[in-house]
Structure formats: structure tokens, C-alpha cells
Amino acid sequence: MTAPDMSPDTHPRRPDPKDRAETVRYIGRMASELKGLAASAELDFVAYLLSMVEEDLRRGS
């Protein structure tokens, strides 16, 4: 299976790794999207791990 081509307009811009707040928001969005996909595919443990990532980011770790 190959990933569909995404135009630059639909692909989220990667953050500047030096900007911690921007990086945290980006990772949070990605974790949230992946958690939803995992839950839809009944990948419960993966969804759980991604929820832990979200929680860690909320705590500011």
C-alpha cells in the first residue's frame, strides 16, 4: 500500500524544532489524528499509547 500524494496545501507544515511550543502543538495534532485512526481500526493499545502522548503534552512534559 502506498500513501496518497498530498499537495503542500493539505500537508501540515512541520514545525521549527527550535520552537518548542509549536512542536508540542504539532505533535499533539498528529497524536490526536493517529489516535482516531487507531480507534477506528480497533487498535486499542495503540490508541491508548497515543492518548498517553496527548496527556504528556498537556502536562507540559
PDBQT receptor file of N, H, CA, C and O in Angstrom, charges set to zero:
ATOM      1  N   MET A   1       0.846  -1.169   0.000  1.00  0.00    +0.000 N 
ATOM      2  CA  MET A   1       0.000   0.000   0.000  1.00  0.00    +0.000 C 
ATOM      3  C   MET A   1       0.894   1.236   0.000  1.00  0.00    +0.000 C 
ATOM      4  O   MET A   1       1.863   1.308   0.756  1.00  0.00    +0.000 OA
ATOM      5  N   THR A   2       0.569   2.193  -0.839  1.00  0.00    +0.000 N 
ATOM      6  H   THR A   2      -0.218   2.134  -1.453  1.00  0.00    +0.000 HD
ATOM      7  CA  THR A   2       1.346   3.420  -0.881  1.00  0.00    +0.000 C 
ATOM      8  C   THR A   2       0.500   4.569  -0.367  1.00  0.00    +0.000 C 
ATOM      9  O   THR A   2      -0.728   4.548  -0.461  1.00  0.00    +0.000 OA
ATOM     10  N   ALA A   3       1.167   5.563   0.174  1.00  0.00    +0.000 N 
ATOM     11  H   ALA A   3       2.164   5.580   0.250  1.00  0.00    +0.000 HD
ATOM     12  CA  ALA A   3       0.475   6.748   0.676  1.00  0.00    +0.000 C 
ATOM     13  C   ALA A   3       0.052   7.613  -0.501  1.00  0.00    +0.000 C 
ATOM     14  O   ALA A   3       0.790   7.736  -1.478  1.00  0.00    +0.000 OA
ATOM     15  N   PRO A   4      -1.128   8.211  -0.414  1.00  0.00    +0.000 N 
ATOM     16  CA  PRO A   4      -1.569   9.094  -1.497  1.00  0.00    +0.000 C 
ATOM     17  C   PRO A   4      -0.703  10.345  -1.528  1.00  0.00    +0.000 C 
ATOM     18  O   PRO A   4      -0.200  10.801  -0.501  1.00  0.00    +0.000 OA
ATOM     19  N   ASP A   5      -0.541  10.887  -2.726  1.00  0.00    +0.000 N 
ATOM     20  H   ASP A   5      -0.949  10.517  -3.561  1.00  0.00    +0.000 HD
ATOM     21  CA  ASP A   5       0.182  12.142  -2.846  1.00  0.00    +0.000 C 
ATOM     22  C   ASP A   5      -0.652  13.241  -2.213  1.00  0.00    +0.000 C 
ATOM     23  O   ASP A   5      -1.860  13.329  -2.428  1.00  0.00    +0.000 OA
ATOM     24  N   MET A   6       0.013  14.075  -1.430  1.00  0.00    +0.000 N 
ATOM     25  H   MET A   6       0.995  14.004  -1.255  1.00  0.00    +0.000 HD
ATOM     26  CA  MET A   6      -0.682  15.182  -0.787  1.00  0.00    +0.000 C 
ATOM     27  C   MET A   6      -0.082  16.480  -1.307  1.00  0.00    +0.000 C 
ATOM     28  O   MET A   6       1.138  16.637  -1.362  1.00  0.00    +0.000 OA
ATOM     29  N   SER A   7      -0.938  17.389  -1.682  1.00  0.00    +0.000 N 
ATOM     30  H   SER A   7      -1.929  17.261  -1.638  1.00  0.00    +0.000 HD
ATOM     31  CA  SER A   7      -0.434  18.684  -2.118  1.00  0.00    +0.000 C 
ATOM     32  C   SER A   7       0.090  19.429  -0.896  1.00  0.00    +0.000 C 
ATOM     33  O   SER A   7      -0.312  19.134   0.230  1.00  0.00    +0.000 OA
ATOM     34  N   PRO A   8       0.977  20.384  -1.107  1.00  0.00    +0.000 N 
ATOM     35  CA  PRO A   8       1.515  21.142   0.027  1.00  0.00    +0.000 C 
ATOM     36  C   PRO A   8       0.436  21.836   0.842  1.00  0.00    +0.000 C 
ATOM     37  O   PRO A   8       0.617  22.067   2.037  1.00  0.00    +0.000 OA
ATOM     38  N   ASP A   9      -0.688  22.172   0.208  1.00  0.00    +0.000 N 
ATOM     39  H   ASP A   9      -0.835  21.984  -0.763  1.00  0.00    +0.000 HD
ATOM     40  CA  ASP A   9      -1.764  22.863   0.919  1.00  0.00    +0.000 C 
ATOM     41  C   ASP A   9      -2.449  21.964   1.934  1.00  0.00    +0.000 C 
ATOM     42  O   ASP A   9      -2.949  22.463   2.942  1.00  0.00    +0.000 OA
ATOM     43  N   THR A  10      -2.491  20.649   1.702  1.00  0.00    +0.000 N 
ATOM     44  H   THR A  10      -2.085  20.244   0.883  1.00  0.00    +0.000 HD
ATOM     45  CA  THR A  10      -3.192  19.752   2.614  1.00  0.00    +0.000 C 
ATOM     46  C   THR A  10      -2.253  19.057   3.592  1.00  0.00    +0.000 C 
ATOM     47  O   THR A  10      -2.714  18.434   4.548  1.00  0.00    +0.000 OA
ATOM     48  N   HIS A  11      -0.953  19.154   3.371  1.00  0.00    +0.000 N 
ATOM     49  H   HIS A  11      -0.579  19.660   2.595  1.00  0.00    +0.000 HD
ATOM     50  CA  HIS A  11       0.013  18.522   4.262  1.00  0.00    +0.000 C 
ATOM     51  C   HIS A  11       0.398  19.524   5.346  1.00  0.00    +0.000 C 
ATOM     52  O   HIS A  11       0.855  20.624   5.033  1.00  0.00    +0.000 OA
ATOM     53  N   PRO A  12       0.218  19.157   6.623  1.00  0.00    +0.000 N 
ATOM     54  CA  PRO A  12       0.547  20.098   7.695  1.00  0.00    +0.000 C 
ATOM     55  C   PRO A  12       2.034  20.467   7.659  1.00  0.00    +0.000 C 
ATOM     56  O   PRO A  12       2.903  19.621   7.449  1.00  0.00    +0.000 OA
ATOM     57  N   ARG A  13       2.285  21.728   7.866  1.00  0.00    +0.000 N 
ATOM     58  H   ARG A  13       1.579  22.415   8.036  1.00  0.00    +0.000 HD
ATOM     59  CA  ARG A  13       3.657  22.218   7.870  1.00  0.00    +0.000 C 
ATOM     60  C   ARG A  13       4.371  21.715   9.123  1.00  0.00    +0.000 C 
ATOM     61  O   ARG A  13       3.850  21.801  10.235  1.00  0.00    +0.000 OA
ATOM     62  N   ARG A  14       5.572  21.191   8.913  1.00  0.00    +0.000 N 
ATOM     63  H   ARG A  14       5.996  21.121   8.010  1.00  0.00    +0.000 HD
ATOM     64  CA  ARG A  14       6.372  20.724  10.045  1.00  0.00    +0.000 C 
ATOM     65  C   ARG A  14       6.882  21.923  10.822  1.00  0.00    +0.000 C 
ATOM     66  O   ARG A  14       7.256  22.939  10.235  1.00  0.00    +0.000 OA
ATOM     67  N   PRO A  15       6.898  21.804  12.133  1.00  0.00    +0.000 N 
ATOM     68  CA  PRO A  15       7.339  22.951  12.945  1.00  0.00    +0.000 C 
ATOM     69  C   PRO A  15       8.852  23.098  12.946  1.00  0.00    +0.000 C 
ATOM     70  O   PRO A  15       9.591  22.173  12.610  1.00  0.00    +0.000 OA
ATOM     71  N   ASP A  16       9.280  24.272  13.329  1.00  0.00    +0.000 N 
ATOM     72  H   ASP A  16       8.679  25.023  13.602  1.00  0.00    +0.000 HD
ATOM     73  CA  ASP A  16      10.701  24.511  13.565  1.00  0.00    +0.000 C 
ATOM     74  C   ASP A  16      11.047  23.806  14.875  1.00  0.00    +0.000 C 
ATOM     75  O   ASP A  16      10.487  24.152  15.915  1.00  0.00    +0.000 OA
ATOM     76  N   PRO A  17      11.957  22.826  14.855  1.00  0.00    +0.000 N 
ATOM     77  CA  PRO A  17      12.262  22.073  16.073  1.00  0.00    +0.000 C 
ATOM     78  C   PRO A  17      12.778  22.946  17.216  1.00  0.00    +0.000 C 
ATOM     79  O   PRO A  17      12.753  22.537  18.377  1.00  0.00    +0.000 OA
ATOM     80  N   LYS A  18      13.244  24.144  16.882  1.00  0.00    +0.000 N 
ATOM     81  H   LYS A  18      13.265  24.476  15.939  1.00  0.00    +0.000 HD
ATOM     82  CA  LYS A  18      13.726  25.054  17.922  1.00  0.00    +0.000 C 
ATOM     83  C   LYS A  18      12.579  25.755  18.642  1.00  0.00    +0.000 C 
ATOM     84  O   LYS A  18      12.772  26.319  19.719  1.00  0.00    +0.000 OA
ATOM     85  N   ASP A  19      11.388  25.723  18.051  1.00  0.00    +0.000 N 
ATOM     86  H   ASP A  19      11.231  25.266  17.176  1.00  0.00    +0.000 HD
ATOM     87  CA  ASP A  19      10.204  26.339  18.658  1.00  0.00    +0.000 C 
ATOM     88  C   ASP A  19       9.432  25.255  19.402  1.00  0.00    +0.000 C 
ATOM     89  O   ASP A  19       8.625  24.537  18.811  1.00  0.00    +0.000 OA
ATOM     90  N   ARG A  20       9.683  25.146  20.692  1.00  0.00    +0.000 N 
ATOM     91  H   ARG A  20      10.338  25.729  21.172  1.00  0.00    +0.000 HD
ATOM     92  CA  ARG A  20       9.113  24.060  21.498  1.00  0.00    +0.000 C 
ATOM     93  C   ARG A  20       7.584  24.082  21.488  1.00  0.00    +0.000 C 
ATOM     94  O   ARG A  20       6.953  23.042  21.303  1.00  0.00    +0.000 OA
ATOM     95  N   ALA A  21       6.989  25.254  21.687  1.00  0.00    +0.000 N 
ATOM     96  H   ALA A  21       7.502  26.099  21.837  1.00  0.00    +0.000 HD
ATOM     97  CA  ALA A  21       5.528  25.343  21.752  1.00  0.00    +0.000 C 
ATOM     98  C   ALA A  21       4.894  24.901  20.434  1.00  0.00    +0.000 C 
ATOM     99  O   ALA A  21       3.897  24.179  20.433  1.00  0.00    +0.000 OA
ATOM    100  N   GLU A  22       5.468  25.330  19.326  1.00  0.00    +0.000 N 
ATOM    101  H   GLU A  22       6.277  25.916  19.327  1.00  0.00    +0.000 HD
ATOM    102  CA  GLU A  22       4.945  24.946  18.011  1.00  0.00    +0.000 C 
ATOM    103  C   GLU A  22       5.091  23.440  17.802  1.00  0.00    +0.000 C 
ATOM    104  O   GLU A  22       4.198  22.791  17.257  1.00  0.00    +0.000 OA
ATOM    105  N   THR A  23       6.211  22.899  18.235  1.00  0.00    +0.000 N 
ATOM    106  H   THR A  23       6.936  23.426  18.677  1.00  0.00    +0.000 HD
ATOM    107  CA  THR A  23       6.458  21.463  18.103  1.00  0.00    +0.000 C 
ATOM    108  C   THR A  23       5.475  20.659  18.943  1.00  0.00    +0.000 C 
ATOM    109  O   THR A  23       4.967  19.633  18.492  1.00  0.00    +0.000 OA
ATOM    110  N   VAL A  24       5.206  21.114  20.154  1.00  0.00    +0.000 N 
ATOM    111  H   VAL A  24       5.619  21.947  20.521  1.00  0.00    +0.000 HD
ATOM    112  CA  VAL A  24       4.250  20.435  21.038  1.00  0.00    +0.000 C 
ATOM    113  C   VAL A  24       2.863  20.431  20.406  1.00  0.00    +0.000 C 
ATOM    114  O   VAL A  24       2.182  19.406  20.424  1.00  0.00    +0.000 OA
ATOM    115  N   ARG A  25       2.435  21.563  19.848  1.00  0.00    +0.000 N 
ATOM    116  H   ARG A  25       2.988  22.396  19.834  1.00  0.00    +0.000 HD
ATOM    117  CA  ARG A  25       1.118  21.622  19.195  1.00  0.00    +0.000 C 
ATOM    118  C   ARG A  25       1.049  20.680  17.999  1.00  0.00    +0.000 C 
ATOM    119  O   ARG A  25       0.051  19.985  17.805  1.00  0.00    +0.000 OA
ATOM    120  N   TYR A  26       2.104  20.661  17.205  1.00  0.00    +0.000 N 
ATOM    121  H   TYR A  26       2.914  21.226  17.363  1.00  0.00    +0.000 HD
ATOM    122  CA  TYR A  26       2.152  19.794  16.019  1.00  0.00    +0.000 C 
ATOM    123  C   TYR A  26       2.060  18.325  16.427  1.00  0.00    +0.000 C 
ATOM    124  O   TYR A  26       1.255  17.577  15.871  1.00  0.00    +0.000 OA
ATOM    125  N   ILE A  27       2.869  17.913  17.380  1.00  0.00    +0.000 N 
ATOM    126  H   ILE A  27       3.523  18.520  17.831  1.00  0.00    +0.000 HD
ATOM    127  CA  ILE A  27       2.847  16.524  17.829  1.00  0.00    +0.000 C 
ATOM    128  C   ILE A  27       1.485  16.191  18.422  1.00  0.00    +0.000 C 
ATOM    129  O   ILE A  27       0.975  15.090  18.216  1.00  0.00    +0.000 OA
ATOM    130  N   GLY A  28       0.893  17.122  19.151  1.00  0.00    +0.000 N 
ATOM    131  H   GLY A  28       1.307  18.017  19.318  1.00  0.00    +0.000 HD
ATOM    132  CA  GLY A  28      -0.443  16.904  19.716  1.00  0.00    +0.000 C 
ATOM    133  C   GLY A  28      -1.493  16.673  18.643  1.00  0.00    +0.000 C 
ATOM    134  O   GLY A  28      -2.332  15.781  18.772  1.00  0.00    +0.000 OA
ATOM    135  N   ARG A  29      -1.450  17.475  17.581  1.00  0.00    +0.000 N 
ATOM    136  H   ARG A  29      -0.769  18.199  17.477  1.00  0.00    +0.000 HD
ATOM    137  CA  ARG A  29      -2.407  17.293  16.477  1.00  0.00    +0.000 C 
ATOM    138  C   ARG A  29      -2.209  15.941  15.805  1.00  0.00    +0.000 C 
ATOM    139  O   ARG A  29      -3.172  15.230  15.521  1.00  0.00    +0.000 OA
ATOM    140  N   MET A  30      -0.949  15.594  15.553  1.00  0.00    +0.000 N 
ATOM    141  H   MET A  30      -0.166  16.171  15.784  1.00  0.00    +0.000 HD
ATOM    142  CA  MET A  30      -0.661  14.314  14.897  1.00  0.00    +0.000 C 
ATOM    143  C   MET A  30      -1.103  13.146  15.790  1.00  0.00    +0.000 C 
ATOM    144  O   MET A  30      -1.701  12.186  15.303  1.00  0.00    +0.000 OA
ATOM    145  N   ALA A  31      -0.811  13.225  17.085  1.00  0.00    +0.000 N 
ATOM    146  H   ALA A  31      -0.326  14.004  17.481  1.00  0.00    +0.000 HD
ATOM    147  CA  ALA A  31      -1.198  12.153  18.009  1.00  0.00    +0.000 C 
ATOM    148  C   ALA A  31      -2.714  12.003  18.044  1.00  0.00    +0.000 C 
ATOM    149  O   ALA A  31      -3.234  10.888  18.064  1.00  0.00    +0.000 OA
ATOM    150  N   SER A  32      -3.416  13.127  18.053  1.00  0.00    +0.000 N 
ATOM    151  H   SER A  32      -2.993  14.033  18.036  1.00  0.00    +0.000 HD
ATOM    152  CA  SER A  32      -4.878  13.086  18.090  1.00  0.00    +0.000 C 
ATOM    153  C   SER A  32      -5.440  12.427  16.827  1.00  0.00    +0.000 C 
ATOM    154  O   SER A  32      -6.340  11.591  16.907  1.00  0.00    +0.000 OA
ATOM    155  N   GLU A  33      -4.909  12.803  15.669  1.00  0.00    +0.000 N 
ATOM    156  H   GLU A  33      -4.178  13.482  15.604  1.00  0.00    +0.000 HD
ATOM    157  CA  GLU A  33      -5.381  12.200  14.414  1.00  0.00    +0.000 C 
ATOM    158  C   GLU A  33      -5.074  10.706  14.371  1.00  0.00    +0.000 C 
ATOM    159  O   GLU A  33      -5.920   9.900  13.984  1.00  0.00    +0.000 OA
ATOM    160  N   LEU A  34      -3.867  10.349  14.767  1.00  0.00    +0.000 N 
ATOM    161  H   LEU A  34      -3.179  11.004  15.081  1.00  0.00    +0.000 HD
ATOM    162  CA  LEU A  34      -3.484   8.936  14.757  1.00  0.00    +0.000 C 
ATOM    163  C   LEU A  34      -4.297   8.128  15.761  1.00  0.00    +0.000 C 
ATOM    164  O   LEU A  34      -4.642   6.976  15.500  1.00  0.00    +0.000 OA
ATOM    165  N   LYS A  35      -4.602   8.729  16.905  1.00  0.00    +0.000 N 
ATOM    166  H   LYS A  35      -4.321   9.665  17.117  1.00  0.00    +0.000 HD
ATOM    167  CA  LYS A  35      -5.418   8.041  17.908  1.00  0.00    +0.000 C 
ATOM    168  C   LYS A  35      -6.801   7.738  17.336  1.00  0.00    +0.000 C 
ATOM    169  O   LYS A  35      -7.339   6.651  17.544  1.00  0.00    +0.000 OA
ATOM    170  N   GLY A  36      -7.372   8.702  16.618  1.00  0.00    +0.000 N 
ATOM    171  H   GLY A  36      -6.934   9.586  16.450  1.00  0.00    +0.000 HD
ATOM    172  CA  GLY A  36      -8.674   8.475  15.998  1.00  0.00    +0.000 C 
ATOM    173  C   GLY A  36      -8.630   7.356  14.968  1.00  0.00    +0.000 C 
ATOM    174  O   GLY A  36      -9.538   6.526  14.905  1.00  0.00    +0.000 OA
ATOM    175  N   LEU A  37      -7.580   7.333  14.166  1.00  0.00    +0.000 N 
ATOM    176  H   LEU A  37      -6.842   8.007  14.217  1.00  0.00    +0.000 HD
ATOM    177  CA  LEU A  37      -7.426   6.258  13.184  1.00  0.00    +0.000 C 
ATOM    178  C   LEU A  37      -7.274   4.907  13.874  1.00  0.00    +0.000 C 
ATOM    179  O   LEU A  37      -7.897   3.923  13.476  1.00  0.00    +0.000 OA
ATOM    180  N   ALA A  38      -6.444   4.869  14.906  1.00  0.00    +0.000 N 
ATOM    181  H   ALA A  38      -5.938   5.669  15.230  1.00  0.00    +0.000 HD
ATOM    182  CA  ALA A  38      -6.217   3.617  15.634  1.00  0.00    +0.000 C 
ATOM    183  C   ALA A  38      -7.513   3.121  16.271  1.00  0.00    +0.000 C 
ATOM    184  O   ALA A  38      -7.818   1.930  16.218  1.00  0.00    +0.000 OA
ATOM    185  N   ALA A  39      -8.265   4.023  16.865  1.00  0.00    +0.000 N 
ATOM    186  H   ALA A  39      -8.017   4.991  16.909  1.00  0.00    +0.000 HD
ATOM    187  CA  ALA A  39      -9.531   3.630  17.488  1.00  0.00    +0.000 C 
ATOM    188  C   ALA A  39     -10.506   3.095  16.440  1.00  0.00    +0.000 C 
ATOM    189  O   ALA A  39     -11.198   2.105  16.679  1.00  0.00    +0.000 OA
ATOM    190  N   SER A  40     -10.560   3.748  15.287  1.00  0.00    +0.000 N 
ATOM    191  H   SER A  40      -9.998   4.553  15.093  1.00  0.00    +0.000 HD
ATOM    192  CA  SER A  40     -11.456   3.295  14.214  1.00  0.00    +0.000 C 
ATOM    193  C   SER A  40     -11.085   1.901  13.719  1.00  0.00    +0.000 C 
ATOM    194  O   SER A  40     -11.949   1.128  13.307  1.00  0.00    +0.000 OA
ATOM    195  N   ALA A  41      -9.797   1.590  13.764  1.00  0.00    +0.000 N 
ATOM    196  H   ALA A  41      -9.095   2.219  14.099  1.00  0.00    +0.000 HD
ATOM    197  CA  ALA A  41      -9.317   0.289  13.299  1.00  0.00    +0.000 C 
ATOM    198  C   ALA A  41      -9.268  -0.733  14.441  1.00  0.00    +0.000 C 
ATOM    199  O   ALA A  41      -8.733  -1.831  14.284  1.00  0.00    +0.000 OA
ATOM    200  N   GLU A  42      -9.832  -0.355  15.587  1.00  0.00    +0.000 N 
ATOM    201  H   GLU A  42     -10.266   0.537  15.715  1.00  0.00    +0.000 HD
ATOM    202  CA  GLU A  42      -9.868  -1.214  16.774  1.00  0.00    +0.000 C 
ATOM    203  C   GLU A  42      -8.469  -1.627  17.226  1.00  0.00    +0.000 C 
ATOM    204  O   GLU A  42      -8.250  -2.753  17.672  1.00  0.00    +0.000 OA
ATOM    205  N   LEU A  43      -7.538  -0.698  17.102  1.00  0.00    +0.000 N 
ATOM    206  H   LEU A  43      -7.717   0.217  16.740  1.00  0.00    +0.000 HD
ATOM    207  CA  LEU A  43      -6.177  -0.890  17.610  1.00  0.00    +0.000 C 
ATOM    208  C   LEU A  43      -6.116  -0.214  18.984  1.00  0.00    +0.000 C 
ATOM    209  O   LEU A  43      -5.504   0.840  19.160  1.00  0.00    +0.000 OA
ATOM    210  N   ASP A  44      -6.766  -0.856  19.937  1.00  0.00    +0.000 N 
ATOM    211  H   ASP A  44      -7.262  -1.713  19.795  1.00  0.00    +0.000 HD
ATOM    212  CA  ASP A  44      -6.989  -0.246  21.242  1.00  0.00    +0.000 C 
ATOM    213  C   ASP A  44      -5.702   0.131  21.973  1.00  0.00    +0.000 C 
ATOM    214  O   ASP A  44      -5.622   1.209  22.562  1.00  0.00    +0.000 OA
ATOM    215  N   PHE A  45      -4.704  -0.738  21.944  1.00  0.00    +0.000 N 
ATOM    216  H   PHE A  45      -4.770  -1.613  21.465  1.00  0.00    +0.000 HD
ATOM    217  CA  PHE A  45      -3.478  -0.430  22.667  1.00  0.00    +0.000 C 
ATOM    218  C   PHE A  45      -2.750   0.740  22.027  1.00  0.00    +0.000 C 
ATOM    219  O   PHE A  45      -2.200   1.587  22.731  1.00  0.00    +0.000 OA
ATOM    220  N   VAL A  46      -2.739   0.797  20.711  1.00  0.00    +0.000 N 
ATOM    221  H   VAL A  46      -3.185   0.109  20.139  1.00  0.00    +0.000 HD
ATOM    222  CA  VAL A  46      -2.097   1.916  20.009  1.00  0.00    +0.000 C 
ATOM    223  C   VAL A  46      -2.839   3.209  20.349  1.00  0.00    +0.000 C 
ATOM    224  O   VAL A  46      -2.207   4.230  20.623  1.00  0.00    +0.000 OA
ATOM    225  N   ALA A  47      -4.161   3.175  20.332  1.00  0.00    +0.000 N 
ATOM    226  H   ALA A  47      -4.674   2.346  20.110  1.00  0.00    +0.000 HD
ATOM    227  CA  ALA A  47      -4.953   4.356  20.686  1.00  0.00    +0.000 C 
ATOM    228  C   ALA A  47      -4.656   4.792  22.117  1.00  0.00    +0.000 C 
ATOM    229  O   ALA A  47      -4.554   5.985  22.402  1.00  0.00    +0.000 OA
ATOM    230  N   TYR A  48      -4.519   3.827  23.007  1.00  0.00    +0.000 N 
ATOM    231  H   TYR A  48      -4.601   2.858  22.776  1.00  0.00    +0.000 HD
ATOM    232  CA  TYR A  48      -4.187   4.128  24.399  1.00  0.00    +0.000 C 
ATOM    233  C   TYR A  48      -2.822   4.820  24.491  1.00  0.00    +0.000 C 
ATOM    234  O   TYR A  48      -2.685   5.828  25.184  1.00  0.00    +0.000 OA
ATOM    235  N   LEU A  49      -1.823   4.287  23.801  1.00  0.00    +0.000 N 
ATOM    236  H   LEU A  49      -1.935   3.468  23.238  1.00  0.00    +0.000 HD
ATOM    237  CA  LEU A  49      -0.492   4.893  23.834  1.00  0.00    +0.000 C 
ATOM    238  C   LEU A  49      -0.518   6.323  23.296  1.00  0.00    +0.000 C 
ATOM    239  O   LEU A  49       0.136   7.212  23.841  1.00  0.00    +0.000 OA
ATOM    240  N   LEU A  50      -1.272   6.533  22.233  1.00  0.00    +0.000 N 
ATOM    241  H   LEU A  50      -1.804   5.811  21.791  1.00  0.00    +0.000 HD
ATOM    242  CA  LEU A  50      -1.369   7.876  21.671  1.00  0.00    +0.000 C 
ATOM    243  C   LEU A  50      -2.104   8.823  22.614  1.00  0.00    +0.000 C 
ATOM    244  O   LEU A  50      -1.800  10.016  22.650  1.00  0.00    +0.000 OA
ATOM    245  N   SER A  51      -3.062   8.312  23.374  1.00  0.00    +0.000 N 
ATOM    246  H   SER A  51      -3.309   7.343  23.346  1.00  0.00    +0.000 HD
ATOM    247  CA  SER A  51      -3.730   9.163  24.370  1.00  0.00    +0.000 C 
ATOM    248  C   SER A  51      -2.750   9.528  25.480  1.00  0.00    +0.000 C 
ATOM    249  O   SER A  51      -2.843  10.613  26.055  1.00  0.00    +0.000 OA
ATOM    250  N   MET A  52      -1.820   8.639  25.783  1.00  0.00    +0.000 N 
ATOM    251  H   MET A  52      -1.744   7.758  25.316  1.00  0.00    +0.000 HD
ATOM    252  CA  MET A  52      -0.790   8.942  26.773  1.00  0.00    +0.000 C 
ATOM    253  C   MET A  52       0.141  10.048  26.256  1.00  0.00    +0.000 C 
ATOM    254  O   MET A  52       0.579  10.902  27.026  1.00  0.00    +0.000 OA
ATOM    255  N   VAL A  53       0.437  10.029  24.966  1.00  0.00    +0.000 N 
ATOM    256  H   VAL A  53       0.080   9.335  24.340  1.00  0.00    +0.000 HD
ATOM    257  CA  VAL A  53       1.239  11.097  24.361  1.00  0.00    +0.000 C 
ATOM    258  C   VAL A  53       0.502  12.425  24.519  1.00  0.00    +0.000 C 
ATOM    259  O   VAL A  53       1.092  13.427  24.925  1.00  0.00    +0.000 OA
ATOM    260  N   GLU A  54      -0.792  12.425  24.193  1.00  0.00    +0.000 N 
ATOM    261  H   GLU A  54      -1.271  11.612  23.863  1.00  0.00    +0.000 HD
ATOM    262  CA  GLU A  54      -1.584  13.655  24.333  1.00  0.00    +0.000 C 
ATOM    263  C   GLU A  54      -1.559  14.159  25.771  1.00  0.00    +0.000 C 
ATOM    264  O   GLU A  54      -1.376  15.353  26.010  1.00  0.00    +0.000 OA
ATOM    265  N   GLU A  55      -1.740  13.263  26.719  1.00  0.00    +0.000 N 
ATOM    266  H   GLU A  55      -1.888  12.293  26.525  1.00  0.00    +0.000 HD
ATOM    267  CA  GLU A  55      -1.751  13.652  28.134  1.00  0.00    +0.000 C 
ATOM    268  C   GLU A  55      -0.400  14.219  28.548  1.00  0.00    +0.000 C 
ATOM    269  O   GLU A  55      -0.340  15.227  29.251  1.00  0.00    +0.000 OA
ATOM    270  N   ASP A  56       0.664  13.589  28.125  1.00  0.00    +0.000 N 
ATOM    271  H   ASP A  56       0.616  12.770  27.553  1.00  0.00    +0.000 HD
ATOM    272  CA  ASP A  56       2.004  14.077  28.467  1.00  0.00    +0.000 C 
ATOM    273  C   ASP A  56       2.221  15.481  27.911  1.00  0.00    +0.000 C 
ATOM    274  O   ASP A  56       2.802  16.336  28.580  1.00  0.00    +0.000 OA
ATOM    275  N   LEU A  57       1.760  15.713  26.705  1.00  0.00    +0.000 N 
ATOM    276  H   LEU A  57       1.288  15.018  26.161  1.00  0.00    +0.000 HD
ATOM    277  CA  LEU A  57       1.903  17.044  26.100  1.00  0.00    +0.000 C 
ATOM    278  C   LEU A  57       1.073  18.080  26.850  1.00  0.00    +0.000 C 
ATOM    279  O   LEU A  57       1.507  19.219  27.024  1.00  0.00    +0.000 OA
ATOM    280  N   ARG A  58      -0.123  17.686  27.295  1.00  0.00    +0.000 N 
ATOM    281  H   ARG A  58      -0.475  16.761  27.154  1.00  0.00    +0.000 HD
ATOM    282  CA  ARG A  58      -0.960  18.615  28.057  1.00  0.00    +0.000 C 
ATOM    283  C   ARG A  58      -0.287  19.013  29.372  1.00  0.00    +0.000 C 
ATOM    284  O   ARG A  58      -0.398  20.155  29.818  1.00  0.00    +0.000 OA
ATOM    285  N   ARG A  59       0.405  18.066  29.976  1.00  0.00    +0.000 N 
ATOM    286  H   ARG A  59       0.495  17.138  29.614  1.00  0.00    +0.000 HD
ATOM    287  CA  ARG A  59       1.098  18.344  31.245  1.00  0.00    +0.000 C 
ATOM    288  C   ARG A  59       2.360  19.175  31.045  1.00  0.00    +0.000 C 
ATOM    289  O   ARG A  59       2.913  19.723  31.998  1.00  0.00    +0.000 OA
ATOM    290  N   GLY A  60       2.806  19.261  29.799  1.00  0.00    +0.000 N 
ATOM    291  H   GLY A  60       2.357  18.816  29.024  1.00  0.00    +0.000 HD
ATOM    292  CA  GLY A  60       3.972  20.059  29.502  1.00  0.00    +0.000 C 
ATOM    293  C   GLY A  60       5.282  19.353  29.731  1.00  0.00    +0.000 C 
ATOM    294  O   GLY A  60       6.321  19.992  29.897  1.00  0.00    +0.000 OA
ATOM    295  N   SER A  61       5.239  18.030  29.741  1.00  0.00    +0.000 N 
ATOM    296  H   SER A  61       4.396  17.510  29.606  1.00  0.00    +0.000 HD
ATOM    297  CA  SER A  61       6.470  17.262  29.970  1.00  0.00    +0.000 C 
ATOM    298  C   SER A  61       7.393  17.330  28.785  1.00  0.00    +0.000 C 
ATOM    299  O   SER A  61       8.473  16.740  28.810  1.00  0.00    +0.000 OA
TER     300      SER A  61
